[in-house]
């Protein structure tokens, strides 16, 4: 069994907010097992929350620094 954890931040646009970005943070976890010649997902969890100002600043710094 292999466990994969993916964390990130993404932006959404909503007409209700005049197309202003709403930032969200996510954590997604997969548990996969080998089946035949490939892999099968046996569990998938996704947690999404709004981003704090502190997390947004850190994420923007890291994103700008990498790219």
Secondary structure by P-SEA (a helix, b strand, c coil): cbbbbbbbbbbbbbccccccbbbbbbbbbbbbbbccccccccbbbbbbbbbcaaaaaaaaaaaaaac
